[in-house]
Amino acid sequence: MSGLRTILVPFNNTQPNAAAVDAAKRIAEAEGAYIEGAYSRQVLPIIAGEGITLPGDYLAAFEEEGRQQATLAREAFESLIAERGIPLSSLDGEGLRAGWTEMMGTGPEGLGEYARAFGISVLHRDLASGDMDWKSTAEALLFESGRPLLLVSDQIPQTIGRRILVAWNGSTETARALSAARPLLARSEAIQVLSVEGGMVSGPDVELITSHLRASGFKVQSKMVDSPGSTVGQVIVSEAKDFDADLIIKGAFTRSRLRQLVFGGPTSEIFNHATCPVILCH
C-alpha cells in the first residue's frame, strides 16, 4: 500500500483509545505498515508579569503528573497493540509493527509538523465528552502536516475502504485527498463520487473526475444530488449512509477556518456528524 505504509496515531496530552488503534490497524495490516503512537506532553505555560512567581513544589507536582500521564499513555498504547497482535518494533523493521515516541510541550502544532514524515495520521474524534481538544489537533494535522488525516469515531467498521464515498466539490483540497487515498481506492469494491448542488467550486465537474478515475482502473460511479432543505454536509452524511460507505474522502476547509467557525460548513459538519471514518486533506 505504497504511500500509506507509515501511520501516525497522535495523542495531544490524551490517553490512547482502542478506536484509533483499530483504525490504524485496518489501514496497516494489508501490507505490513508501521504504526507509531506519539504522545505530546504539556508543559506549564510561562506567565509573564512583574512579581509573578510559582511555588517550586507546584512546578514539581505538575512535572511529576506529566511524567505519570506520559507513562500511562505509553503503557496503554503498548497494551492495545499487544491485544491486537501487533509487535513492538522500529521504523526500519518489516511487517506490521508499532513504535512509540514522546514529545514535550509541542502541542497540536508540533504533532502536525511531526506528521509530515508519515503517510497518514489517524485521530479519534471525541464527540461524547464535549472535549474540543481533538478539533485543534485535527486542524493542526490538516494545516501543518501536508498529509492526509483519517478521522474516526468510537465504532470502527470491519473494513475501511471497501465502499468509498468521494465528496467531490471540484476543489484543490479534494483533489489532494483523492491522490492521498489512491492506495485505498485501488483495493475498494465500489466507489461513488458525489456532487452536491450548491457545494461546488471552480474545477472539474463530477462526470470528468469520475471518467478519470474509471480510466485509472477504479470501480467508480457518479451521482449528482440537490440539497433542498439540507446543508451540503448533511447531504454528504446522508448519502454515505445510503451507499453503506465505510469511508468518506473529502477536502477540508475549502472555505477558510474563520468562515467555517462563524457560518459553519461541510468540513465542520463532517467533523461532528459523519459516522464512518473520513479521510481529509487541506
Residue pairs with C-beta under 8 A, 6 or more apart in sequence:
1 27
1 30
1 31
1 33
1 183
1 184
1 187
2 183
3 119
3 180
3 182
3 183
4 27
4 33
4 119
4 120
4 183
4 184
5 28
5 31
5 32
5 33
5 34
5 119
6 33
6 34
6 36
6 91
6 117
6 118
6 119
7 24
7 27
7 28
7 33
7 34
7 35
7 36
7 118
7 119
7 120
7 121
7 122
8 36
8 38
8 111
8 114
8 115
8 118
8 120
8 121
8 122
9 16
9 20
9 21
9 24
9 35
9 36
9 37
9 38
9 77
9 121
9 122
9 123
10 37
10 38
10 39
10 40
10 111
10 114
10 115
10 121
10 123
10 137
10 141
11 37
11 38
11 39
11 40
11 73
11 77
12 40
12 107
12 108
12 111
12 133
12 134
12 136
12 137
13 39
13 40
13 41
13 42
13 69
13 133
14 73
14 133
14 134
15 69
15 72
15 73
15 76
16 37
16 73
16 76
16 77
16 80
17 124
18 80
19 124
19 152
19 153
19 154
19 155
19 156
20 122
20 123
20 124
20 152
21 35
21 37
21 77
21 80
21 81
21 84
22 84
22 156
23 122
23 124
23 150
23 152
23 156
23 160
23 277
24 35
24 122
25 35
25 84
25 86
25 96
26 156
26 159
26 160
27 33
27 120
27 122
27 150
27 160
27 184
28 34
28 35
28 96
29 96
30 187
32 94
32 95
32 96
32 97
33 96
33 119
34 89
34 91
34 93
34 97
34 98
34 99
35 81
35 86
35 96
35 97
35 98
35 99
36 91
36 98
36 99
36 100
36 101
36 118
37 73
37 74
37 77
37 98
37 99
37 100
37 101
38 100
38 101
38 102
38 103
38 111
38 114
39 70
39 73
39 74
39 77
39 100
39 101
39 102
39 103
40 102
40 103
40 104
40 105
40 106
40 107
40 108
40 110
40 111
41 66
41 67
41 69
41 70
41 102
41 103
41 104
41 105
42 66
42 105
42 107
43 66
43 104
43 105
44 54
44 59
44 62
44 63
47 54
66 104
70 102
74 100
74 102
77 98
77 100
78 88
78 100
81 87
81 88
81 98
86 96
86 97
86 98
87 95
87 96
87 97
87 98
88 97
88 98
88 99
88 100
89 95
89 97
89 98
89 99
90 97
90 99
91 99
103 110
103 111
103 114
106 113
106 114
107 140
108 136
108 137
108 139
108 140
108 141
109 140
109 144
111 137
111 140
111 141
112 140
112 141
112 142
112 143
112 144
112 145
113 144
113 145
115 121
115 141
115 144
115 145
115 147
116 144
116 145
116 146
116 147
118 145
118 147
119 147
119 148
120 147
120 148
120 149
120 150
120 180
120 279
121 141
121 145
121 147
121 148
121 149
121 150
122 149
122 150
122 152
123 134
123 137
123 138
123 141
123 149
123 150
123 151
123 152
124 134
124 152
124 153
124 154
125 134
125 135
125 138
125 151
125 152
125 153
125 271
126 133
126 134
127 153
127 154
127 272
128 154
135 271
138 149
138 151
138 271
138 280
139 257
141 147
141 149
142 149
142 252
142 253
142 280
142 281
142 282
143 253
143 282
147 180
147 281
148 176
148 177
148 180
148 181
148 279
148 280
148 281
149 252
149 279
149 280
149 281
150 160
150 277
150 278
150 279
151 271
151 274
151 277
151 278
151 279
151 280
152 277
152 278
153 274
153 275
153 277
155 275
156 277
157 246
157 276
157 277
159 246
160 184
160 246
160 247
160 277
161 181
161 184
161 185
161 187
161 188
161 246
161 247
162 187
162 188
162 189
162 190
162 246
162 247
163 188
163 189
163 190
163 191
163 192
163 243
163 244
163 245
163 246
163 247
164 181
164 184
164 185
164 188
164 190
164 191
164 192
164 245
164 246
164 247
164 248
164 249
165 191
165 192
165 194
165 236
165 239
165 240
165 243
165 245
165 247
165 248
165 249
166 174
166 178
166 191
166 192
166 193
166 194
166 248
166 249
166 250
167 174
167 194
167 196
167 236
167 248
167 249
167 250
167 251
167 266
167 270
168 174
168 193
168 194
168 195
168 206
168 209
169 195
169 196
169 199
169 200
169 201
169 203
169 251
169 254
169 266
170 200
170 201
170 202
170 203
170 204
170 205
170 209
171 201
171 203
171 251
171 254
172 203
172 251
173 251
173 252
173 253
173 254
173 281
173 282
174 249
174 250
174 251
174 254
174 281
175 203
175 251
176 251
176 281
176 282
177 249
177 250
177 251
177 252
177 279
177 280
177 281
178 185
178 209
178 213
178 249
180 279
180 281
181 249
181 279
184 247
184 279
185 191
185 213
185 218
186 217
186 218
188 218
188 219
189 219
190 219
190 221
190 243
191 213
191 218
191 219
191 220
191 221
192 220
192 221
192 222
192 223
192 239
192 243
192 245
193 206
193 209
193 210
193 213
193 220
193 221
193 222
193 223
194 206
194 222
194 223
194 224
194 225
194 236
194 239
195 205
195 206
195 222
195 223
195 224
195 225
196 224
196 225
196 226
196 227
196 232
196 235
196 236
197 224
197 225
197 226
197 227
198 227
198 232
199 227
199 232
199 235
199 266
201 254
204 212
206 222
206 223
206 224
207 222
210 220
210 221
210 222
213 220
214 220
223 239
225 235
225 239
227 234
227 235
230 238
231 264
231 266
231 269
232 265
232 266
232 269
233 264
233 265
233 266
233 267
233 268
233 269
233 270
233 273
234 269
234 273
236 248
236 250
236 266
236 269
236 270
236 274
237 269
237 270
237 273
237 274
237 275
240 248
240 274
240 275
240 276
241 275
245 276
246 276
246 277
247 276
247 277
247 278
247 279
248 270
248 274
248 276
248 277
248 278
248 279
249 278
249 279
250 266
250 267
250 270
250 278
250 279
250 280
251 280
251 281
251 282
252 267
252 280
252 281
252 282
253 260
253 265
253 267
253 282
254 265
254 266
254 267
255 265
255 267
259 265
260 267
260 268
261 268
267 280
270 278
270 280
